[in-house]
Amino acid sequence: MADITITAADVDPGDNAMMASGIAGATITAGAAVYRNAADSGRISLADADLSQAASAAVGIALTGSSADQPISYQLTGDLD
C-alpha cells in the first residue's frame, strides 16, 4: 500500500473544525500529526508512535507550518477540507 501524501498548502479546516493553538517545539509542516509535549513546557511537537508513549498520543493535525518557538495552529476534531 502506498503512503499517504499530504500537500501542506491544501490543509484547511472544515466547517465543523475545533481548533487550538500553541508554541511549536520543533519545525512542523501543515498536515503533520502533533502532540502536546509535557516534557517541553507543553509545546506542540511532531507525533511519532515509534518515539515514545507520550509522542504517540496525537492531539491533532497541524493547520499551519511553524518553526521551533513560533506560534502554531492545529485541529483537534472535525473534518479537514
N, C-alpha and C positions, 0 to 999 in steps of 0.2 A: 504494500500500500504506500502511496506517495505521501510525503509530508504535506501539511497544510501550509500554504504560502499566504502571508498577510502583508498587504500593501499599507504602510503606515498612513499614507495620505487618504486612504479610504476608510479609516476607522472613525466612525461617527456614532454618537449615542442615539438610540431610538427614542420615540415619544414617551415611552414608559420607563426611561432610564433613571436610576437612582445613582447619583454621583457623589464623590468625595474628593478631597484634595489633601496634599501633604508635601513634604520635602523629600526629594529623591536622595537615596543613599548611594546611588550608582548611576551611570548613564543608562537610560531606559528609552526604548523606542515605542512609539504608539502601537498598540496591538499586543504588547507583551503582557503575560500574566504577572501580577505583582502581589507582594505580601507586606504587612506592617512588621518591620524588624524591631522587636522589643530590645534586642541587644545593641541596637544602634539608635537609641533615643526615639524609637517609633518611626524612623524614616521609612520611606517606601522603597523596597528593593525588588529585584527580579525573583520571582518564584522559581524554585527548582526542586523537583521531587528527589533528585539524586544528591542534593547538598546536605539537607538536614530535615528533621521533622518540622521545625518551625518554618523553614523556607518552602516546604511543600504545602503549607496552609495558605493557598492563594486567596486573596480577598477581592480581587477584581482584575480588570483589564485596563491598561494604560490608555488614556484617550489622547494624551499629548506626549511628545518626546521631551526628555529633560536630561540635563547633566547633573552630576552629583551636587548636592546642596542647593538645588534650584527647585522652584515650585513645580508640582505635577498634579494633573487631574486624572482620576481613574473612575471606572464604572463599577459599582457594586452589584447591581441587579438590573434586569430588563434586557431589552433587545439591543443589538448593535445593528446599525444600518450599513 
